[in-house]
Amino acid sequence: MEFKNLVSMVSRSGRQLQRYNKGQRQVVGCIPYRLKGSNMGSDKNLEDALEVLVISAQRKGKGMLFPKGGWESDESIKEAALRESLEEAGVFGTVEGQLGKWSFKSKGNDGYYEGHMFPLLVKEQLDFWPEKDIRQRVWVSVPKAKEVCQYSWMKEALDLLVTRLESTPSSNL
């Protein structure tokens, strides 16, 4: 499915198709990332080259986070991750192998969620996207992302992404 050509200017809403596992709402998200400079030479380390994209929460004053949202029954987990990144952050790219699965308590209610996170190697940043008017997006360093991200489980996913990228030969970056 070519998502880029199907970008609607409206985000999905409602929970009719929402997936649950043992009473926990299943959500899927991405850590959008890019590497500054096309080649990382021996004089550049990963931390200097890596940038991640954070977005503002929908509710004012609730900090920054990575794009995430409900995984629906009519899509694969990777399709859901890419859709959320398009809707909330306006980025498109390659969804890579899953970083992990976390169980966490909702900040807004007493419910528990099952969160799945993926890296998203960003190939294109759109000028217009469904939540452009309600979210801000900003490319930041890994230390800055850890400082501003409101969810500890997302910070853990970011650590896993950095570890994965550090173990990848630099010729592949």
C-alpha positions in Angstrom: 0.0 0.0 0.0 1.4 3.4 -1.0 0.6 5.5 2.1 2.1 8.7 0.8 -0.5 8.9 -1.9 -3.3 8.1 0.5 -2.6 10.8 3.1 -5.9 12.2 4.1 -6.0 15.6 5.6 -8.1 14.2 8.4 -6.9 11.9 11.1 -8.7 8.7 11.9 -11.0 9.0 14.9 -13.2 6.7 16.9 -12.5 3.4 18.5 -14.7 1.0 16.6 -11.7 -0.8 15.0 -9.4 -0.4 18.0 -7.4 -3.5 19.1 -7.3 -4.7 22.7 -5.2 -7.4 24.4 -6.4 -8.6 27.8 -8.2 -5.3 28.3 -5.3 -3.1 27.4 -5.7 -0.8 24.4 -3.0 -1.5 21.9 -1.1 1.6 20.6 1.7 1.8 18.1 4.3 4.5 17.6 7.5 5.4 15.9 10.7 7.2 16.7 11.2 9.2 13.5 14.9 9.6 12.9 17.5 10.9 10.4 21.2 11.0 10.2 22.8 14.4 9.4 25.2 14.1 6.5 25.0 11.3 4.0 28.1 9.5 5.3 29.3 9.2 8.8 33.0 9.4 8.7 35.4 8.2 11.4 35.4 11.7 12.8 31.6 11.7 13.5 30.0 9.7 16.2 26.4 8.5 16.2 25.2 11.0 18.8 26.4 13.9 16.6 24.8 12.6 13.5 21.4 11.3 14.9 18.4 13.5 15.1 14.9 12.4 16.2 11.6 14.1 15.7 9.4 14.9 18.6 5.9 16.3 18.5 3.8 18.3 21.0 1.0 16.5 22.9 -2.5 17.4 21.8 -3.2 18.9 25.2 -1.4 22.2 25.8 1.4 22.0 28.4 1.6 18.2 28.3 5.1 18.1 26.8 6.6 16.4 23.8 6.5 12.8 22.7 6.9 10.5 19.7 4.0 9.9 17.3 1.7 7.1 18.6 -1.9 6.1 18.5 -4.3 3.2 18.3 -3.6 0.1 16.3 -6.8 -0.7 14.4 -8.1 -4.1 13.2 -8.0 -3.3 9.5 -4.2 -2.6 9.4 -0.9 -4.3 10.1 1.1 -3.1 13.1 3.7 -1.5 10.7 0.9 0.2 8.7 -0.5 1.6 12.0 2.9 2.9 13.0 3.4 4.6 9.6 -0.1 6.1 9.6 0.4 7.6 13.1 3.6 9.2 12.0 1.9 10.7 8.9 -1.1 11.9 10.8 0.7 13.4 13.8 4.1 14.3 12.6 3.8 14.6 8.8 6.7 12.3 8.0 7.0 9.3 5.7 9.7 6.7 5.6 10.8 3.2 6.3 9.3 1.5 9.4 12.1 -0.8 10.7 12.1 -3.7 13.1 10.1 -3.4 16.4 12.0 -1.9 19.3 9.8 -3.5 21.9 6.5 -3.7 23.7 5.6 -1.8 26.9 2.7 -1.8 29.3 1.9 1.6 30.8 -0.8 3.5 32.6 -2.6 6.2 30.8 -1.9 9.7 32.0 -5.4 10.8 31.2 -7.4 8.0 32.8 -7.0 4.8 34.8 -6.6 2.5 31.8 -3.6 0.5 30.9 -2.1 0.4 27.4 0.1 -1.9 25.5 2.6 0.2 23.5 4.6 -1.0 20.5 7.5 1.2 19.2 9.3 1.1 15.9 12.1 3.2 14.4 11.1 5.2 11.3 13.9 6.2 9.0 12.5 9.4 7.6 12.6 9.8 3.8 10.2 12.7 3.4 8.8 15.5 5.6 5.5 16.8 4.4 4.5 20.5 4.5 0.9 19.7 5.2 -0.4 16.8 7.3 -3.7 16.1 9.2 -2.6 17.4 12.6 -0.4 20.3 11.4 -2.7 22.8 13.1 -2.7 21.1 16.5 0.9 19.8 16.9 4.3 21.2 16.7 7.2 19.1 15.4 10.9 19.6 16.0 14.1 17.7 15.2 16.2 17.3 18.3 19.3 15.5 19.6 18.9 12.3 21.6 19.8 14.0 24.9 17.2 16.8 24.2 14.6 14.2 23.3 15.1 12.4 26.6 14.8 15.8 28.4 11.5 16.8 26.7 9.8 13.4 26.2 7.0 12.9 28.8 6.9 9.1 28.7 9.6 6.9 30.3 8.7 4.0 28.1 9.4 6.1 25.0 12.7 7.1 26.5 13.5 3.4 26.9 12.6 2.8 23.2 14.9 5.6 22.2 17.8 4.0 24.2 17.1 0.8 22.3 17.1 2.6 19.0 20.5 4.2 19.8 21.9 0.9 20.9 20.7 -0.7 17.7 22.2 2.0 15.5 25.5 1.9 17.3 25.8 -1.8 16.6 25.1 -1.3 12.9 28.3 -0.9 10.9 28.8 2.8 9.9 29.0 1.8 6.3 25.3 0.9 6.5 24.3 4.3 8.0 
